[in-house]
C-alpha cells in the first residue's frame, strides 16, 4: 500500500476539529494524519496537541488561504499520496481503501475524488464536488449531482467509477510526484477553483482524473465563506477567468474570454434583478482585478493545452433555457 498522508488545512476551526478529526483518526489506519494550520488565532493548535498527540502539526507562518496554505504545508510531508481534506468533512469507514486501490491499479490516474454528500442532508449530494466535476466551453463548472443551485438526491445514479474533468478540493487525492511536478496550486487564486485549475493542468500533461463512488464522505460546506458571501462570488469569477487564460487552447483563448465576459455581465444583471447588488459589484471587481493580473497569468501557460477540455458548449444555456437541471439531461 502506498504511503499516504491525510492533510487537513485549518484556520480558526477548533470547533470543526473537535467534531470531525476523531472520524479521520478512527477511519484512517492506513495513513499518517496532519493538521496544517494557517496561523490560527484560536486554540486549534493547542487543542490538537493536547487531545490528539498522534496527529502531526505543521504551522504555516500566515493565513495563506487554501492554495498557498497547502503548498507551504506539503513541502514538509513525505508521502506518495496526499489526501487533502477540508476540516468540515466527515469521513466514513474504509473511505481510503478504494481510492488507494485505484492508485495501485491505474498508474496514469493522478487525482481522485470520492462521492461527496451533504452532511446536513445526507441522502443528497453536496454542492462542492458531488459525484465529480466538469466545465463547459466557457469555464463554468458543474458536477454530476449538482448544476448551479440544483442539487440532486443520491439514488445511486452516479455509482459508476469514471473519468471526470476536475475533483473537488473538499476531499482531493493526488499523487505527490504529480502535485510537485505541477508546482502545486496557483497561490494567486488564494481560494476557490484552484483545484479545477490544477486538474486542468494535470490533464494537459496527459494525466487522468477519476471519481470513485466506493469512497463516501460528508461535507458541511461554506465553513469558511458562506455560499451567499460576495467575497466568494469575487473569488469564483476572478479565478475562473485566470484559469481560462492559463489553460485554454491558444486558438480559442480570446474568443472564449469575450463570450465569457458577456455571460458574466448577464450574471451581474441577474444579481441586480434579485436585489443582490453586492454580488454584482463583486463580479465587476473580479473583472478589474483580472485585467491587472492578465499579463502575469498569461506567462504561466504551459507549452501544450488540450483541445478536449469540455463536454458541453454552454451549461448556462442548457440549465436556464433548455431546462437541463440535472446531469442526466
C-alpha positions as CSV (number, residue, x, y, z in Angstrom):
1,X,0.0,0.0,0.0
2,X,1.3,3.4,-0.9
3,X,2.5,5.8,1.8
4,X,-0.4,8.1,2.4
5,X,-0.8,11.4,4.2
6,X,-4.2,12.9,5.2
7,X,-3.7,16.6,5.4
8,X,-6.3,18.9,7.0
9,X,-5.9,22.6,6.4
10,X,-7.1,24.6,9.3
11,X,-7.7,28.2,10.1
12,X,-9.5,29.1,13.3
13,X,-11.5,25.9,13.1
14,X,-11.2,24.4,16.5
15,X,-14.9,23.5,16.7
16,X,-14.7,21.7,13.4
17,X,-11.6,19.8,14.5
18,X,-13.3,18.8,17.7
19,X,-16.2,17.3,15.8
20,X,-14.6,15.8,12.6
21,X,-11.0,15.0,13.4
22,X,-11.9,11.9,15.6
23,X,-13.6,10.4,12.5
24,X,-10.4,10.9,10.4
25,X,-8.3,9.2,13.1
26,X,-10.7,6.3,13.6
27,X,-11.2,5.5,9.9
28,X,-7.7,6.2,8.5
29,X,-5.4,3.5,9.9
30,X,-3.6,3.3,6.5
31,X,-2.4,7.0,6.7
32,X,-0.4,9.4,8.7
33,X,-2.6,12.4,9.7
34,X,-1.5,16.0,9.6
35,X,-3.2,19.3,10.6
36,X,-1.7,22.2,8.5
37,X,-2.5,25.3,10.4
38,X,-2.8,28.7,8.6
39,X,-1.6,30.8,11.6
40,X,-4.9,30.4,13.6
41,X,-5.6,32.8,16.4
42,X,-7.9,30.4,18.2
43,X,-7.0,27.3,20.3
44,X,-6.8,24.9,17.3
45,X,-3.1,24.0,17.7
46,X,-3.1,23.6,21.4
47,X,-6.4,21.6,21.2
48,X,-4.9,19.1,18.7
49,X,-1.6,18.8,20.6
50,X,-3.4,18.1,23.9
51,X,-6.1,15.8,22.7
52,X,-4.6,14.0,19.6
53,X,-0.9,13.6,20.1
54,X,-0.9,11.1,17.2
55,X,-1.7,13.9,14.8
56,X,1.2,15.8,13.3
57,X,1.0,19.6,13.2
58,X,2.5,21.9,10.6
59,X,2.3,25.6,11.4
60,X,2.3,28.0,8.5
61,X,3.7,31.4,9.0
62,X,0.5,33.2,7.9
63,X,-3.0,32.7,6.6
64,X,-2.1,31.8,3.1
65,X,-5.6,30.6,2.0
66,X,-6.3,27.2,0.6
67,X,-3.8,27.3,-2.3
68,X,-0.6,28.6,-0.8
69,X,-1.6,27.1,2.6
70,X,-1.3,23.6,1.1
71,X,1.7,24.5,-1.0
72,X,3.6,25.5,2.2
73,X,2.5,22.6,4.3
74,X,3.1,19.8,1.7
75,X,6.8,20.8,1.4
76,X,7.2,19.2,4.8
77,X,5.3,15.9,4.2
78,X,6.9,12.7,2.9
79,X,4.2,10.6,1.3
80,X,3.3,9.0,-2.1
81,X,-0.4,10.0,-1.9
82,X,-1.7,13.3,-0.5
83,X,-5.3,13.2,0.8
84,X,-6.3,16.9,1.1
85,X,-9.3,17.1,3.4
86,X,-11.4,20.1,4.5
87,X,-11.8,20.5,8.2
88,X,-15.6,20.2,7.8
89,X,-15.5,16.7,6.2
90,X,-16.9,13.6,7.9
91,X,-15.1,10.6,6.6
92,X,-16.6,7.1,6.7
93,X,-15.3,3.6,7.4
94,X,-13.0,2.3,4.6
95,X,-13.0,5.7,2.8
96,X,-9.3,5.3,1.9
97,X,-9.1,1.7,0.7
98,X,-10.9,2.1,-2.7
99,X,-9.0,5.2,-3.5
100,X,-5.6,3.7,-2.8
101,X,-6.5,0.6,-4.7
102,X,-7.3,2.7,-7.8
103,X,-3.9,4.4,-7.5
104,X,-2.2,1.0,-7.3
105,X,-4.1,-0.4,-10.3
106,X,-4.1,2.7,-12.6
107,X,-0.6,4.2,-12.9
108,X,-1.8,7.1,-15.1
109,X,-4.6,8.2,-12.7
110,X,-3.1,11.2,-10.8
111,X,-6.1,12.6,-9.0
112,X,-9.2,11.0,-7.5
113,X,-12.4,12.3,-5.8
114,X,-14.7,10.3,-3.6
115,X,-18.5,10.7,-3.5
116,X,-19.3,13.9,-1.6
117,X,-22.7,14.0,0.1
118,X,-24.3,16.8,2.2
119,X,-23.5,16.5,5.9
120,X,-26.8,18.3,6.7
121,X,-28.9,16.3,4.3
122,X,-27.1,13.0,3.9
123,X,-29.1,11.5,1.1
124,X,-28.3,14.4,-1.2
125,X,-25.1,15.4,-3.0
126,X,-23.1,18.3,-1.7
127,X,-22.5,21.4,-3.7
128,X,-18.7,21.3,-3.8
129,X,-18.0,18.3,-6.0
130,X,-20.9,15.9,-5.7
131,X,-20.1,12.9,-8.0
132,X,-17.3,14.6,-9.9
133,X,-16.8,17.8,-11.8
134,X,-16.8,19.1,-15.4
135,X,-16.6,22.5,-17.1
136,X,-18.3,23.9,-20.2
137,X,-16.5,25.6,-23.1
138,X,-16.6,28.9,-21.2
139,X,-15.2,27.6,-18.0
140,X,-18.4,27.3,-15.9
141,X,-18.1,24.4,-13.5
142,X,-20.8,21.8,-12.8
143,X,-21.0,18.4,-11.3
144,X,-22.7,15.1,-11.6
145,X,-25.4,15.7,-8.9
146,X,-25.1,19.5,-8.9
147,X,-25.6,22.0,-11.6
148,X,-25.6,25.6,-10.4
149,X,-28.1,25.7,-7.5
150,X,-29.9,22.4,-8.3
151,X,-28.7,19.6,-6.1
152,X,-29.8,16.0,-6.7
153,X,-30.7,13.3,-4.3
154,X,-28.3,10.4,-4.3
155,X,-30.2,7.4,-5.6
156,X,-27.1,5.6,-6.8
157,X,-27.5,7.2,-10.3
158,X,-23.8,8.1,-10.3
159,X,-22.3,5.0,-8.7
160,X,-20.0,4.3,-11.7
161,X,-16.3,4.9,-11.3
162,X,-15.4,7.1,-14.2
163,X,-13.1,9.7,-15.6
164,X,-14.0,13.3,-14.7
165,X,-12.6,16.8,-15.6
166,X,-12.0,18.0,-12.1
167,X,-12.0,16.8,-8.5
168,X,-13.3,18.8,-5.6
169,X,-10.8,20.4,-3.2
170,X,-13.0,19.5,-0.3
171,X,-11.7,15.9,-0.5
172,X,-8.9,15.7,-3.0
173,X,-6.5,12.8,-3.6
174,X,-3.3,13.4,-5.6
175,X,0.0,11.6,-6.2
176,X,2.7,13.7,-4.5
177,X,5.0,13.5,-7.5
178,X,2.3,14.9,-9.8
179,X,1.5,17.6,-7.3
180,X,5.1,18.8,-7.2
181,X,5.6,18.3,-10.9
182,X,2.7,20.8,-11.4
183,X,4.1,23.1,-8.7
184,X,1.0,22.7,-6.6
185,X,-1.9,25.0,-6.5
186,X,-1.7,28.5,-8.0
187,X,-1.1,30.8,-5.0
188,X,-2.6,33.8,-6.9
189,X,-6.0,32.1,-6.6
190,X,-5.9,32.2,-2.7
191,X,-9.1,30.1,-2.6
192,X,-11.8,28.7,-4.9
193,X,-11.3,26.9,-8.2
194,X,-7.6,26.3,-7.6
195,X,-8.4,22.6,-7.7
196,X,-10.1,22.9,-11.1
197,X,-7.0,24.8,-12.4
198,X,-4.7,22.1,-11.0
199,X,-6.8,19.3,-12.6
200,X,-6.8,21.1,-15.9
201,X,-3.1,21.4,-15.9
202,X,-2.8,17.7,-15.0
203,X,-5.0,16.8,-17.9
204,X,-2.8,19.0,-20.2
205,X,0.1,16.8,-19.1
206,X,-1.8,13.6,-20.0
207,X,-2.9,12.5,-16.5
208,X,-6.3,11.1,-15.7
209,X,-8.7,12.3,-13.0
210,X,-11.3,9.9,-11.7
211,X,-14.3,9.7,-9.4
212,X,-14.7,6.7,-7.1
213,X,-18.2,6.1,-5.6
214,X,-17.0,3.4,-3.2
215,X,-15.4,6.1,-1.0
216,X,-18.0,8.3,0.6
217,X,-17.6,11.5,2.7
218,X,-20.0,14.1,4.1
219,X,-19.2,17.8,3.7
220,X,-20.7,20.7,5.7
221,X,-19.8,23.3,3.1
222,X,-19.3,27.0,3.5
223,X,-17.5,26.7,6.8
224,X,-15.0,29.5,5.8
225,X,-17.1,31.5,3.3
226,X,-20.8,31.0,3.2
227,X,-22.5,30.4,-0.2
228,X,-24.1,33.9,-0.3
229,X,-20.9,35.8,0.6
230,X,-19.9,38.4,-2.1
231,X,-16.2,37.6,-1.4
232,X,-16.9,34.1,-2.6
233,X,-18.6,35.5,-5.8
234,X,-15.5,37.6,-6.4
235,X,-13.1,34.7,-6.0
236,X,-15.1,32.4,-8.1
237,X,-15.5,34.8,-11.0
238,X,-11.9,36.1,-10.9
239,X,-10.3,32.7,-10.6
240,X,-12.4,31.2,-13.3
241,X,-11.1,33.9,-15.7
242,X,-7.5,33.4,-14.6
243,X,-7.9,29.6,-15.1
244,X,-9.1,30.2,-18.7
245,X,-6.1,32.3,-19.5
246,X,-3.8,29.6,-18.2
247,X,-5.3,26.6,-19.8
248,X,-7.4,27.4,-22.9
249,X,-6.1,26.3,-26.3
250,X,-4.4,29.3,-27.9
251,X,-6.7,29.4,-30.9
252,X,-9.8,29.7,-28.6
253,X,-8.4,31.9,-25.9
254,X,-9.7,35.4,-26.9
255,X,-13.0,34.3,-28.4
256,X,-13.9,32.2,-25.4
257,X,-12.9,35.0,-23.0
258,X,-15.0,37.5,-24.9
259,X,-18.2,35.3,-24.7
260,X,-17.4,34.5,-21.0
261,X,-17.3,38.2,-20.1
262,X,-20.6,38.8,-21.8
263,X,-22.1,35.9,-19.8
264,X,-20.6,37.3,-16.6
265,X,-22.3,40.6,-17.4
266,X,-25.6,38.7,-17.7
267,X,-24.9,37.1,-14.3
268,X,-24.4,40.6,-12.9
269,X,-27.7,41.8,-14.3
270,X,-29.3,38.7,-12.8
271,X,-27.9,39.6,-9.4
272,X,-29.3,43.2,-9.8
273,X,-32.8,41.9,-10.6
274,X,-32.6,39.8,-7.4
275,X,-31.5,42.9,-5.4
276,X,-28.1,41.3,-4.7
277,X,-26.1,44.5,-5.6
278,X,-23.0,43.4,-3.6
279,X,-22.7,40.3,-5.8
280,X,-22.9,42.4,-9.0
281,X,-20.1,44.7,-7.6
282,X,-18.1,41.5,-6.8
283,X,-18.2,40.5,-10.5
284,X,-17.1,44.0,-11.6
285,X,-14.3,43.9,-9.1
286,X,-13.3,40.4,-10.3
287,X,-13.0,41.6,-13.8
288,X,-10.9,44.7,-13.0
289,X,-8.5,42.6,-10.8
290,X,-8.4,40.1,-13.6
291,X,-7.3,42.7,-16.1
292,X,-4.4,43.6,-13.8
293,X,-3.3,40.0,-13.5
294,X,-3.7,39.1,-17.2
295,X,-0.1,39.5,-18.2
296,X,1.3,37.7,-15.2
297,X,-1.2,34.9,-15.7
298,X,-0.6,34.5,-19.4
299,X,3.1,33.8,-18.6
300,X,2.1,30.7,-16.6
301,X,0.7,28.9,-19.7
302,X,2.2,25.5,-20.4
303,X,3.6,24.5,-23.7
304,X,0.6,22.3,-24.5
305,X,-3.1,22.9,-23.9
306,X,-5.5,20.1,-24.7
307,X,-8.4,20.9,-27.0
308,X,-10.6,18.4,-25.3
309,X,-11.4,20.2,-22.1
310,X,-15.2,20.4,-22.1
311,X,-18.2,18.1,-22.5
312,X,-21.0,20.7,-23.3
313,X,-20.7,24.0,-25.0
314,X,-22.8,26.1,-22.6
315,X,-24.1,24.8,-19.3
316,X,-25.7,28.2,-18.8
317,X,-27.9,27.8,-21.9
318,X,-28.7,24.1,-21.1
319,X,-29.7,25.0,-17.5
320,X,-31.5,28.3,-17.9
321,X,-33.0,28.0,-21.4
322,X,-33.3,24.2,-22.1
323,X,-34.3,23.3,-18.6
324,X,-31.4,20.9,-18.1
325,X,-31.4,21.0,-14.4
326,X,-29.7,17.6,-13.7
327,X,-26.6,16.0,-15.2
328,X,-28.5,13.2,-17.0
329,X,-30.2,15.9,-19.2
